[in-house]
Amino acid sequence: MNRFIMANSQQCLGCHACEIACVMAHNDEQHVLSQHHFHPRITVIKHQQQRSAVTCH
């Protein structure tokens, strides 16, 4: 099964919820609370005063 998270960068608040959802989707919801295993494939970036999500892959 292909799993991916779609984030709308125009509605991004910079809350990083998409990063958590990405980690959960790719790790079958296991070990996501451990900083050692938290490697999101989607990243929220900040440029000046705007935040945007870079797509999960």
QUIBELNOR-V73044 format. One record per run of one state. SS is the DSSP state (H for helix, E for strand, L for the rest). FROM is the first residue (numbers start at 1). TO is the last residue. If there is no record, write none. Layout:
ss:SS from:FROM to:TO
ss:SS from:FROM to:TO
This chain:
ss:L from:1 to:8
ss:H from:9 to:11
ss:L from:12 to:16
ss:H from:17 to:26
ss:L from:27 to:34
ss:H from:35 to:37
ss:L from:38 to:42
ss:E from:43 to:47
ss:L from:48 to:49
ss:E from:50 to:54
ss:L from:55 to:57
